[in-house]
Amino acid sequence: MSASDQNPPIIIAGAGLHGAALAYYLTRRGEKPLLIDKHSVAAAASGKGGGFLARDWGSGPTVQLHQVSFALHAELAEELGVASYRRIPVVAVTPGTRRAGTQQLVPWLDGDGIEQTRYMCQDGGAQVAPLELCTKLVDAAVAAGATYRKGDVQGLEKEGGRVCAVHVDGEALPCRAFVCTMGPWAACAQDWLNIPIPMTGIKSTSIVFQAAEGQPVEPYALFCGEDERFGTHLEVYPRSSGEVYLCGIGGSENVDGERLRAGEYPPGDIHADPARVQAASAAFASMSKVLGSKAPAVTQACMRPCPPDALPYMGRAPSLENAYISAGHNCWGILWAPVSGKAMAELILDGEASCVDLTPFNPARFAKTKAGGRGRKRGEEPVGEQW
């Protein structure tokens, strides 16, 4: 046997932010993991998300994820030189007709389609460009000995209750442990891991405007109320690069796990809805003449993962000693990536996570199901796809 066969790597399937963060934190413990992605680094939501970070917006078991990961983002920005990271105040915007004498908090909101602005919080908000963060995490992991490979993970080879190899493009790659960090496409891993992984993919369009050179775009994250004129509820995130990212533009599509497993929406082939691009552009132009008067520079769409209870899957697959999943982080996937990477590295190497309590995110919580469909309200008896 070769040296690599005697001490095979931890294999991570999925090179979005959660796989990238896990690879990074494993290398900080001396590991040299193998990171695999069917398409590319940050191909899906990790490359197309807004990157808003909120320290105090968690509830119940997610409070710890928000608080610990918010601090880790600041540490990573320092360690990796993440230029797009910055603290940012958060403003609520009520769309409507500008009232005479109404003071607007945000200088670049110079349009007439605003009734009111108010601070939601002036501390505890931050932002990062997720593509930059994901790329720098992978680059740092590779520099420390990790390997990145493009390939299609097709299944696991098991022996004695353990994963011994991962099938990639018809090749069996020996592994010491396997981790699924495939976002909504983690639904494809339920047969590999012998547990139900109920998952809905939320397909959403987003657009990016580019400010003119020299045009100041002061840092304010905007959460806009429902705009009945355009059917939008915009979230607006200006970046230090001069980009202005918009999501919350309506028209999202729910894609169930069966369609994800069937390959209906591959990560690199998700497209924007032109009607929603037009609506969002018009809504933003009514609020900001200086930034929204031109067509958006980027139109795109991505898929975010949502389990039935809106809590992520983070932990070990119960029937396999060395198989794990970290997926389903919903709209907070970018914020929670550092803490999920660190916690999963601790779980794999130490047998338990020490930075946060992973108990509420047990991947086996949907193993027992009841008839009657799928529930989505937290606090109800867990309901999953029939297994």
Residue pairs with C-beta under 8 A, 6 or more apart in sequence:
4 174
5 174
7 176
8 173
8 174
8 175
8 176
9 31
9 32
9 33
9 34
9 147
9 175
9 176
10 26
10 31
10 33
10 34
10 175
10 176
10 177
10 178
10 179
10 348
11 33
11 34
11 36
11 166
11 173
11 175
11 177
11 178
11 179
12 19
12 22
12 23
12 33
12 34
12 35
12 36
12 179
12 181
13 19
13 36
13 37
13 153
13 166
13 178
13 179
13 180
13 181
13 182
13 189
14 36
14 37
14 180
14 181
14 182
14 183
14 185
14 186
14 327
15 35
15 36
15 37
15 40
15 41
15 42
15 43
15 134
15 138
15 148
16 37
16 41
16 42
16 43
16 44
16 45
16 46
16 47
16 134
16 181
16 182
16 183
16 333
17 42
17 46
17 130
17 133
17 134
17 137
17 333
17 334
17 337
18 46
18 181
18 183
18 326
18 327
18 329
18 333
18 337
18 340
18 341
19 35
19 37
19 179
19 181
20 35
20 41
20 42
20 46
20 134
20 137
20 138
20 141
20 337
20 341
21 137
21 337
21 338
21 340
21 341
21 342
22 33
22 179
22 181
22 326
22 340
22 341
22 344
22 345
23 33
23 35
23 137
23 138
23 141
23 146
23 341
24 137
24 138
24 140
24 141
24 341
25 341
25 342
25 344
25 345
26 33
26 141
26 146
26 345
26 348
26 349
27 33
27 140
27 141
27 144
27 145
27 146
28 144
28 345
29 345
29 349
31 145
31 146
31 345
31 349
32 144
32 145
32 146
32 147
33 141
33 146
33 147
34 146
34 147
34 149
34 173
34 175
35 138
35 141
35 146
35 147
35 148
35 149
36 148
36 149
36 150
36 151
36 153
36 166
36 168
37 43
37 148
37 150
37 151
38 150
38 151
38 152
38 153
38 266
38 267
39 150
39 266
39 267
39 268
40 150
40 268
41 47
41 134
41 135
41 138
41 148
42 130
42 131
42 134
42 135
43 267
43 268
44 183
44 184
44 267
44 268
44 270
44 302
44 303
45 130
45 183
45 302
45 303
45 304
45 333
45 334
46 130
46 131
46 134
46 183
46 333
46 334
46 337
47 130
47 131
47 134
47 302
48 130
48 131
48 206
48 300
48 301
48 302
49 130
49 206
49 247
49 302
49 304
49 333
49 334
50 127
50 130
50 206
50 235
50 237
50 245
50 247
50 334
51 84
51 127
51 128
51 129
51 130
51 133
51 237
51 239
51 245
51 334
52 125
52 127
52 221
52 235
52 237
52 334
52 335
53 70
53 73
53 125
53 126
53 127
53 128
53 334
53 335
54 66
54 70
54 90
54 121
54 124
54 125
54 335
55 66
55 67
55 70
55 124
55 125
55 126
56 66
56 67
56 121
56 124
57 66
58 64
58 65
58 66
58 67
60 360
60 378
61 311
61 357
61 360
61 361
62 311
62 332
64 356
64 357
65 332
65 335
65 336
65 339
65 340
65 356
66 332
66 335
66 336
68 339
68 355
68 356
69 335
69 336
69 337
69 338
69 339
69 340
70 124
70 126
70 335
72 338
72 339
72 342
73 85
73 126
73 128
73 335
73 338
74 85
74 126
75 338
76 82
76 85
76 133
76 137
76 338
77 85
77 128
79 140
80 133
80 136
80 137
80 140
81 136
82 128
82 132
82 133
82 136
83 132
83 240
84 127
84 128
84 129
84 132
84 133
84 239
84 240
84 241
85 126
85 127
85 128
85 133
86 126
86 127
86 219
86 240
87 123
87 125
87 126
87 219
88 125
88 126
88 127
88 219
88 220
88 221
88 237
89 119
89 121
89 122
89 123
89 125
89 219
89 220
89 221
90 119
90 120
90 121
90 122
90 125
90 220
90 221
90 222
90 223
91 105
91 106
91 117
91 118
91 119
91 120
91 220
91 221
91 222
91 223
92 117
92 118
92 119
92 120
92 222
92 223
92 224
92 225
93 109
93 114
93 116
93 117
93 222
93 223
93 224
93 225
93 234
93 287
94 114
94 115
94 116
94 117
94 224
94 225
95 113
95 114
95 115
95 224
95 225
95 226
95 227
95 229
95 283
95 286
95 287
96 113
96 114
96 115
96 116
97 112
97 113
97 115
98 111
98 112
98 113
98 114
98 115
99 115
99 116
102 114
102 115
102 116
104 110
104 114
104 117
105 117
105 118
105 119
105 220
106 117
106 218
106 220
106 222
107 216
107 218
108 216
108 217
108 218
108 238
108 288
108 290
108 291
109 117
109 222
109 287
109 288
110 288
110 289
110 290
111 285
111 286
111 287
111 288
111 289
111 292
112 286
113 227
113 229
113 283
113 286
113 287
114 287
120 223
125 221
127 219
127 221
127 237
127 239
128 334
129 239
129 241
129 243
130 334
133 334
133 337
137 341
138 146
138 148
141 148
142 148
149 168
151 168
151 169
152 168
152 169
153 166
153 167
153 168
154 167
154 168
154 169
154 170
155 166
155 167
155 191
155 192
156 163
156 165
156 166
156 167
156 178
156 192
156 193
156 323
157 163
157 164
157 165
157 166
157 167
157 172
158 164
158 320
161 319
161 320
161 321
162 320
162 321
162 322
163 175
163 177
163 178
163 320
163 322
163 323
164 174
164 175
165 172
165 173
165 174
165 175
166 172
166 173
166 175
166 178
167 173
175 322
176 322
177 322
177 323
177 324
177 348
178 322
178 323
178 324
179 323
179 324
179 325
179 326
179 344
179 348
180 186
180 189
180 192
180 193
180 323
180 324
180 325
180 326
180 327
181 325
181 326
181 327
182 188
182 189
182 327
183 267
183 303
183 304
183 305
183 327
183 328
183 329
183 333
184 199
184 200
184 201
184 255
184 260
184 303
184 304
184 305
184 306
184 327
184 328
185 260
185 267
186 197
186 199
186 305
186 313
186 325
186 327
186 328
187 197
187 198
187 199
187 201
187 257
187 260
187 261
188 260
188 261
189 197
189 325
190 196
190 197
192 323
193 317
193 319
193 320
193 323
193 325
193 363
194 317
194 319
194 320
195 317
195 318
195 319
195 363
195 364
195 366
195 367
195 387
196 366
196 367
196 369
196 384
196 385
196 387
197 257
197 313
197 325
197 327
197 328
197 363
197 366
198 257
198 307
198 308
198 366
198 374
198 383
198 384
198 385
199 257
199 260
199 305
199 306
199 307
199 327
199 328
200 254
200 255
200 256
200 257
200 305
200 306
200 307
200 308
201 254
201 255
201 256
201 259
201 260
201 265
201 303
201 304
201 305
201 306
202 252
202 253
202 254
202 255
202 303
202 304
202 305
202 306
202 330
203 252
203 253
203 254
203 255
203 265
203 270
203 301
203 302
203 303
204 247
204 249
204 251
204 252
204 253
204 301
204 302
204 303
204 304
205 247
205 249
205 251
205 252
205 272
205 273
205 276
205 277
205 280
205 299
205 300
205 301
206 245
206 246
206 247
206 249
206 272
206 300
206 301
206 302
207 245
207 246
207 249
207 272
207 277
207 280
207 281
207 296
207 298
207 299
207 300
208 243
208 244
208 245
208 246
208 296
208 297
208 298
208 300
209 243
209 244
209 246
209 284
209 291
209 292
209 294
209 296
209 297
210 242
210 243
210 244
210 297
211 217
211 238
211 242
211 243
211 244
211 291
213 242
215 242
215 290
215 291
217 238
217 242
217 244
217 291
218 238
219 238
219 240
220 238
221 235
221 236
221 237
222 234
222 235
222 236
222 237
223 235
224 232
224 233
224 234
224 235
224 236
224 248
224 283
224 287
225 233
226 232
226 233
227 233
227 234
227 283
229 283
229 286
230 250
230 279
230 280
230 282
230 283
231 250
231 251
231 279
232 248
232 249
232 250
232 279
232 280
232 283
233 248
233 250
234 246
234 247
234 248
234 249
234 280
234 283
234 284
234 287
235 246
235 247
235 248
236 244
236 245
236 246
236 284
237 244
237 245
237 246
238 244
238 245
239 245
243 297
244 291
246 280
246 284
246 296
249 276
249 277
249 279
249 280
249 283
250 276
250 279
250 280
251 273
251 275
251 276
251 279
255 264
255 265
255 303
257 385
259 265
265 303
267 303
270 301
270 302
270 303
271 301
272 299
272 300
272 301
273 301
274 299
277 296
277 299
281 292
281 295
281 296
284 291
284 292
285 292
285 293
286 292
304 330
304 331
304 333
305 327
305 328
305 329
305 330
305 333
306 328
306 330
307 313
307 328
307 330
307 366
308 366
308 374
308 375
308 376
308 382
308 383
308 384
309 365
309 375
309 376
309 378
309 380
309 382
310 330
310 376
310 378
311 328
311 360
311 361
311 378
312 326
312 327
312 328
312 329
312 330
312 336
312 340
312 361
313 325
313 326
313 327
313 328
313 361
313 363
314 325
314 326
314 340
314 343
314 344
314 358
314 361
314 363
315 324
315 325
315 347
315 358
315 361
315 362
315 363
315 364
316 323
316 324
316 347
316 363
317 323
317 324
317 325
317 363
317 364
318 363
318 364
318 367
324 344
324 347
324 348
325 363
326 340
326 341
326 344
329 336
329 337
329 340
339 355
339 356
342 355
343 353
343 355
343 356
343 358
344 353
346 352
346 353
346 354
346 355
347 353
347 358
365 382
366 382
366 383
366 384
366 385
366 387
367 384
367 387
368 382
369 382
369 383
369 384
369 385
369 386
369 387
370 381
370 383
371 386
372 383
373 383
374 383
374 384
374 385
375 381
375 382
375 383
